[in-house]
Amino acid sequence: MSDVGASISTIDSVIIIAYLLGIMIIGILAGYRKNTSSEQFFLGGRSLKWPIIGTGLFCANISTIHLVGLASSGYKDGLVIGNFEWMAAFCLILLGIVFAPFYFRSRISTLPEYLEKRYGGGARTFLAFIFVMSALLVHIGISLFAGAKVLEEFFGLPYVWSIVGISVITAIYTIIGGLKAVMITDAIQAVLLLAGAAILTLAGIKALPTVGIHNWIDFKAACRPDQLHMIQPIKDAAAPGSLGLREFSWYSILFGYPILGIWYWCTDQTIVQKILAAKTEKDGRDGAIFAGFLKILPVFLMVLPGVIAYVLFKDKIGDDNDSTLMVMMTELLPVGVRGLMAAGLLAALMSTIEAALNSTATLTAEDIVKRLRPNTSDRQLVTIGRVTAGVVIVLAMLWSTQGDKFGSIFEAVNKIPMAFAPGITTVFLWGVFWPRGNKQGAMAALVTNVVLGFIYLAIDIPLIGDTQIIAQKLGIPFMQVGWYLFLISSAVYFMVSLATPAPAREKIEGLCWTRPLDSLRGKMEGLTDPRVMAVVLVVIMIILYAWLH
């Protein structure tokens, strides 16, 4: 890949620089107010409509890790990795139908604030700390490293300079403009990102006849077995590990993904902050469902190109599957378009960073400072939020320079949340559906998950030694570990809750569904009702899975 940087033309460089400057100016103009209130800075004045919310949710998730990783995994593993995208659609339905009503009606500013209403102050403090650390270490730090390494290959620039440049530009408009700047720039970046991915996919399809591929049957024959299948069996006799379990089998995806997915899509501040900023409850719910529709696209625009690259360039890429996206861009895209695609990579990176920066600023101001000093003025809260964002981006920049110590970024990004995600999913999911759950059960479940989760990380990253005991020796995929940790956390939650006093009815009023099916009841609002659109999305997903099973 060393020759990729040399292929950058002056036109491509001008396009990329113009994009960076343009997005910064647009962000500042969209969000800056001379006397910005805390609600305007952290929640965009609670004025956002569903299209902006949906694209914001989509962009906050799609990072450079995503673009490079999905193409790489499409080349190596096939379409099965697309389950991480399509299963997200079902989690977004849960966000829109089950969780969003409580978040919006409670008029909360942060997710830890909701947890305090439901379980008490201890749960709020615990969650705020976890969210700030995950945003700094994963959402921003690892994303910065991965994006900078891509740009190093693309431009031939030292990745440290890329980290500094991207961080400064993104921090400027996020700190000045707040959430409104984040959401407006996200809408622009979503269009650029999807357009660039679509152009690359079409270029790959157009090139297939040059290697004798003229129809779907030819294409399928040129791929590896199962490379075009979304659903794969549990066991593989050729797989390493004593159990012979496939990493991404239907069992791992069906039971393991929702544990990470509900934590990420339904309870993580970086994502849910967009719902909290909705103008109406319907906007928040519709925005979540709209994002679910958008999550259909990455399988065709980001994973499929990796499969196409296997057919076109397997001799050039070889075992270096992480170079898949760069090779495709270099081989298939003309000058100018290549610059737009590079700008799309930057868009993906910046949208992830800006969302995490704004959420950490909100968490620090609302969940820490405001609780310790209730009389802090509105203007001081905004200043504290801006200073926090500045400090966090500096710390993330320093942390990101250590990114090359990880063996696999994709694995690290998905394994690190195992230390807390199953427990958080437990207390939110059962907290919404089971009124009997109490603060003792919630804290016991969270602490249990953290203890077991860190033990798991210590022996399977591994922090000690060089052998992954769970993944390699026992052959248990990390997705299944998440499911088992969720079951343990849930058992602790139920047992401790039942062994301690029930919460007072008035304390949980409006914070959970009395009966599980209540989330589906209520007056319909026509074809645009989020429940109707959720059904349409489910039907589409079933058809797609039936086609690519």
Secondary structure, DSSP 8 states (H G I E B T S, - for coil): -TTSGGG--HHHHHHHHHHHHHHHHHHHHHH--TT--HHHHHHGGG-B-HHHHHHHHHHHH--HHHHHHHHHHHHHT-GGGGHHHHHHHHHHHHIIIIIHHHHHHTT-SSHHHHHHHHH-HHHHHHHHHHHHHHIIIIIIIIHHHHHHHHHHHHH---HHHHHHHHHHHHHHHHHHHHHHHHHHHHHHHHHHHHHHHHHHHHHHHHHGGGGT--SHHHHHHHS-TTTT-S---SB-TTSSSTT-B-TT-HHIIIIIHHHHHIIIIII-HHHHHHHHTBSSHHHHHHHHHHHHHHTTHHIIIIIHHHHHHHHHHHHHHTT-GGGHHHHHHHHH--TTHHHHHHHHHHHHHHHHHHHHHHHHHHHIIIIIIHHH-TT--HHHHHHHHHHHHHHHHHHHHHHHTTGGG-S-HHHHHHHGGGGTHHHHHHHHHHHHH-TT--HHHHHHHHHHHHHHHHHHHHHHTTSSSS--IIIIIS---HHHHHHHHHHHHHHHHHHHHHHS----GGGSTTTS-SSGGGGG-S---GGG-HHHHHHHHHHHHHHHHHHT-
